[in-house]
Structures are given as C-alpha cells and as structure tokens.
Amino acid sequence: MSTNASNKHWNSYLNQTLSRRDLLRVSSTGFGALAFAGLSHAADNPLAVRSPHFEPKAKRVIFLFMHGGPSQVDTFDWKPLLKRDHGKPLPFAKRKVVSAETFNLLQSPWAFKQYGQSGAWVSDLFPNLSTMVDDLCFVKSMWGSNSRHGGALLELHTGSDTFVRPSMGSWVTYGLGSENSSMPGFVTICPSQSHGGANNYSSAFLPAPYAGTAIGSVGVPAREAKIPFITNKETPRDIQRMELDYAQAMNRKQLESTGPDRALEGRIESFELAFRMQAEAPELQNLDGESEATKKMYGLDDPMCEDFGRQCLMARRLSEKGVRFVQVSHTYKWDQHADLKRDHSQNAREVDKPITALLKDLKTRGLLKDTLVLWAGEFGRTPTAQAADGRDHNPEAFTIWMAGGGVKAGLSYGATDEYGYYGVENRVHFHDLHATMLHLLGMDHLKLTYRYAGRNFRLTDIHGHVVKELLA
C-alpha cells in the first residue's frame, strides 16, 4: 500500500465512531498479533517446541518448593560456633527486626555429618537425601530482597517482589514451548493459595497458554489432586470435536470483529489444549501402572510422606511425558517462629524420602542429566532465637540446591558468616539463580524478552548474571 493510500485508509478509519474501549482494544497487542511477531513458531500453537539460543544442558525443570523458609543452619549449613556460643548474644549487628524481636544465638537441635566423596555437610533431618550429596550442587549464599513471605515468594517465582510479573515457569515455556502438545507446558501440583497465590504461577502479561496449570491446591490431598473435567464419558470424541469447532468458529468470528483480545485468544487456545488433553492426561494422572517397588520407594505406603511422595512421582511422570516445567510445593509448613525441633522434624520426614526417590528415579531412567531439579524456600532463618525454640525470617543468607541439568555435582558454593546470618562469599541473588537456570536451558536471560507497555521485559529485569561456577 502506498503512503498516500495508507494515510487515506487510516484517516477513514479514524473518522469512524469508536469508543475509548474499542480504540484501546483494537490498538492493543494480543498474542494473535504483535505478541508473537518475533517468534518463529506458528501462531495457532503457542506451545510448539522452539529452538534455544544455544545448546542446552537441561531440557526441563522440576522445582521443589519448600514454602515457609527452611532453616539453613539446621539443614545444610553447618555452624559449629552456634553450639559453642549457644545462648550468647550475636557478636555483630542484626538486620532490621522482621516479625518480632530475636534474642540470643540458638544452637541446632540436630547433629551434622559429612557425606559422600564431596564431604557435604547435612544434618540428621535428611538421612535419605544425605546419600545423594554427590549429585547435588549446594548454593549456601543465596539471598533475596524481601523479608516477608508474600514479597519473597513473588521474587523467587517471578523476579519481582512488588509487581505482578510472569512466573519463571511461564518464561521457560514462553522461550522453549512444550515437548508434549497434549499437555500444558507448565504444571504446578498442589500450589499455595496464600502469599501471592496464583500470581506465583501466572503468566501475567505473557499470553495465557504460558500460565501454570494447577493440579489441586493447598489443602487438597495429592491422591485427590486431578485436572478437573478431563474425561467425558457421555459424548463421543467426534461429537465433541464438532461442538468445539462450532464454538471456536464463533470465537474466531468475534476475534475478527474486536481485533486483538488477549482473554479471548487465551480461551481459544485453552479449549483446544483441553480437548487434546483428554487423550493423555487421565492415564498420566493414574499411578496404578507404577510398580509396587516404585510406589514404596516414593513412600506411598507411609502415611507420613505419602502425600508429598505422590506429588514427586507425578512430577516425574509429567516431566517424562514432555511437560517443560513442573512445580511441587510442600505448602507453608517451614515457617517455624516457634517449635522448630518438632515442626522441622516432621517437615523433613514428609519430604526426605520422596525427594530422594525422585532423584534416584530420574537418574535410573537417564532423565537426571537433562532435568534440572531445584530445591528452595523463599528465604532462610535467623541463627538467633525467637520464642524459646524458633527462628525468624532471614533473606540475607540461606541454602538452596540443584541437581542434574548441567550443574556441577558435589559442589558447595558460597559461604555465610560463622553463625550463618549473612552471606560473606559469592552471594547469589534470585536474579542470578534465574539467569543461571535459563542458561542451563539454553537461553540467554538478556535476550529472552517480551515487549509490553512500551518496554521489553525479562525474568531478570535489569539484573542478574549467570553463576558460571555452578555449571558442569
């Protein structure tokens, strides 16, 4: 079209009577228009597999989220001076009080030992996981910007503790697509509904297909956590297809008249995905085909760890079938401002055996080498006491670990001070963790961007660097 013709067409268009809502709607960016302009896949399949920026070490992620904040000085960060100086004041300044006043130093109720060829320190809380330390990559100098659960969860999951942003699972599926066209690219099992709730697994301004699909939620037993309405025994599949085609034709006709409409476009794709899921999801959610030995390994015969064991086993099944990002949540149990010994002991018993089984299962099946497993809470705890037997939030320093997916096995990276309060060596922020995770998946965090509201956004915003020392 010539310039004059284009101007004539535009002026004619502007002379039409448009409401403010209509003008905003037709000029906005929906995922049927500019949202996918820079992507190389077909617009009718936003979850199609896409090439990474460079050769990846990992193809998928399993995120084991310990909601509440496990204590680093009671799990993986051994501090002998805590025992020696138990009951004494912290010999340096504390950070600003988080929840309530903390008092003197509190020794760990658990003994620590070194394990494996790597000599990693693990407390008695994790007798099973201690056998796997040579497959783990510990980061003992993690830190975040927020001391409150809500902000800290959002920062861990989305990179921002103040604004609604796409979750890391959404960014991963946006960048790489899904290896299984009959399943969502991002699934979260029994997610928390507090401290940000669905914002922790939403796609925010990314197109709707990249949002996490929740299977169950907090408070729902894992055995009952199923994708709802996934089977239809009343209507034959060919009739369902005809009904869907009719509904989709009306939706697309509406889209033609309105112009880009992110909500409607998301609905169109979600209907198609839901139809495809009927062929695979029911069997995938059924654990009956697993051997009794496998079920026992995950602890399904043990009431203490049966629930989390089911989640971990489901995570393996989903990952094995091509789901790109799977999150498993041990939901809001690790926040011990009091009763540290009692509650941390129970929490560890619930997850220790299932997590170890997951790692061994992935390794046996040859999946661990290209599956990145991440274990993390939103922050750690203070080495100083709160109440008689508790610890406050501590975002200044805590421990996370990774396994598989190209990380350096048997490594303990970074260090805290002699009491475990502050990171003092090789500090790693959430932004750095995100950049490193994307790098392992073959993506440059500086290039994985999405244009929204006039600027390019990315998971790490304007921060973050790849921690190359963690790479195998």
C-alpha positions, -999 to +999 in steps of 0.1 A: +000+000+000+014+035-009+019+061+017-010+082+004-033+052+003-022+042+037-029+077+052-063+078+034-072+044+049-061+054+083-079+088+082-110+069+071-107+045+099-102+073+125-134+090+112-154+060+123-171+064+156-150+044+182-155+042+219-124+046+241-127+009+249-128-001+213-099+021+204-078+006+231-088-029+222-081-027+185-048-010+191-036-033+219-011-061+215-028-095+217-010-128+213-026-132+179-008-101+167+023-083+179+028-106+208+041-134+186+056-113+159+091-121+169+086-158+174+093-185+148+065-209+156+030-210+142+005-187+159-020-215+162+003-235+185+019-212+211+034-242+229+052-256+199+088-265+206+112-237+198+150-237+195+170-224+224+196-196+220+224-221+223+230-258+231+212-265+264+223-288+293+188-291+306+155-297+287+131-294+316+128-282+352+113-298+384+110-272+411+106-285+447+093-255+466+095-256+504+070-228+514+078-210+547+116-209+547+137-239+558+164-231+582+198-232+566+217-237+599+195-267+607+197-284+573+228-279+551+249-250+565+268-264+595+279-238+620+298-253+650+301-219+667+263-220+672+267-249+696+297-233+713+281-199+717+245-211+723+227-186+745+251-158+739+243-126+720+251-123+683+285-106+683+276-083+654+246-062+643+214-079+633+193-068+603+161-049+610+136-069+630+114-089+607+085-104+626+093-099+663+124-095+684+150-122+682+172-129+711+205-148+716+221-175+695+202-208+692+222-240+685+208-265+661+189-294+677+203-317+650+238-332+645+256-326+612+279-351+594+298-351+562+287-374+534+299-387+501+331-380+481+322-343+482+321-342+520+290-321+520+275-313+554+239-325+560+220-326+593+202-356+607+170-341+593+177-356+559+191-392+563+179-403+529+190-372+509+224-373+526+231-404+504+227-383+473+250-353+481+275-362+453+247-355+428+237-321+444+250-286+439+245-266+470+244-228+469+249-216+505+250-179+499+215-173+484+198-140+493+167-121+484+154-086+488+123-091+509+118-105+544+080-111+541+065-142+527+044-125+501+072-104+486+098-132+489+076-158+472+069-134+443+106-126+440+116-162+439+088-172+415+087-141+392+118-120+399+098-091+413+086-086+449+065-056+442+048-060+408+028-088+391+052-104+366+053-137+347+065-166+367+097-184+359+077-214+347+059-192+323+091-176+310+106-211+304+076-223+284+074-190+265+111-194+255+111-232+247+075-243+242+064-278+254+076-312+242+041-326+245+013-309+225-013-327+245-003-313+279+003-279+293+039-267+292+039-256+329+021-276+356+021-268+394+009-295+418-010-285+449+002-249+448-002-224+477-032-200+476-015-176+500+014-151+498+007-142+463-014-172+454-019-176+417+004-147+409+033-171+417+024-193+387+006-169+364+018-157+330+009-121+339+013-101+306+027-131+287+000-149+266-024-171+286-010-205+273+022-199+293+004-198+327+008-226+351-019-252+351-027-261+387-034-297+397-052-295+430-042-268+456-031-265+492-053-285+515-063-310+487-048-344+493-025-353+465-045-385+458-074-362+450-055-336+430-066-341+395-071-320+364-109-314+366-133-323+339-107-341+318-129-370+308-163-370+291-179-404+291-212-391+278-203-375+245-182-394+218-150-377+208-161-369+172-192-352+185-171-332+210-148-321+181-179-309+161-192-290+191-158-274+197-153-265+161-187-247+162-177-228+194-143-219+181-157-206+148-179-182+168-149-172+190-127-165+159-155-145+143-157-125+174-120-120+174-121-107+138-146-081+148-129-070+180-093-072+169-066-085+193-082-097+225-058-115+249-085-131+270-105-144+240-073-156+223-063-174+255-098-190+257-095-203+221-062-220+228-072-233+262-103-251+246-080-267+220-055-278+246-083-292+269-096-313+240-061-327+233-055-334+270-084-359+271-063-384+252-033-383+276-039-366+309-062-392+325-037-420+321-008-398+330-025-390+364-032-426+371-004-441+392-018-477+391+007-486+364+037-479+386+053-509+402+048-516+439+086-511+443+084-476+428+054-466+450+072-479+481+104-460+471+084-428+470+068-435+503+033-441+491+030-469+518+040-445+546+013-421+559+040-396+568+053-390+533+026-405+511+011-371+501+044-355+490+055-388+476+025-388+452+034-352+441+070-362+434+060-393+415+036-373+395+063-347+388+085-375+373+056-388+352+048-353+338+085-345+331+089-378+314+060-371+291+074-337+280+059-311+304+086-284+304+083-270+339+068-289+369+065-274+404+058-294+435+050-275+467+054-285+503+030-258+512+035-233+540+050-257+566+085-244+571+078-212+590+089-221+625+089-190+646+085-215+675+085-253+678+115-255+655+125-290+666+091-305+664+079-290+631+111-290+611+115-327+621+080-335+607+085-314+576+117-332+568+102-366+574+074-357+549+098-348+521+131-365+526+122-400+513+101-387+483+128-362+471+155-388+473+133-413+454+127-386+427+164-381+422+172-418+421+143-425+398+153-397+374+189-409+375+180-446+368+158-436+339+185-414+324+165-383+329+185-365+356+212-355+332+189-332+313+163-324+340+172-295+363+159-302+398+157-271+421+150-273+458+144-239+475+123-219+500+116-182+498+143-174+525+161-189+554+160-184+592+180-164+617+206-182+639+192-162+668+163-175+687+127-164+686+105-175+714+120-205+732+125-227+702+121-208+669+138-187+643+127-156+624+128-150+586+162-143+571+165-133+535+202-123+540+215-158+536+201-193+530+208-225+512+192-240+481+204-269+460+201-281+424+207-314+407+211-327+372+206-305+342+242-294+337+250-282+373+283-291+389+275-322+411+291-324+445+298-287+448+291-264+478+292-228+465+293-197+486+296-192+523+279-175+552+295-159+583+305-181+613+269-181+626+250-183+592+234-149+594+248-131+563+263-143+531+300-133+530+314-152+500+300-155+464+265-142+472+238-153+447+206-134+444+173-147+430+181-128+398+213-147+394+196-180+401+171-172+373+198-162+349+217-194+356+186-216+353+178-201+319+214-205+308+212-242+316+181-244+295+200-228+266+185-194+269+203-160+274+184-142+300+193-109+283+176-120+251+145-137+264+123-107+264+087-097+258+075-063+248+047-050+270+035-014+278+062+001+256+093-017+270+110-050+269+106-072+300+126-102+311+126-126+340+157-109+355+145-074+346+177-053+346+196-075+370+212-109+372+242-128+360+250-164+352+269-180+380+294-199+358+310-217+388+278-237+392+280-251+356+294-285+349 
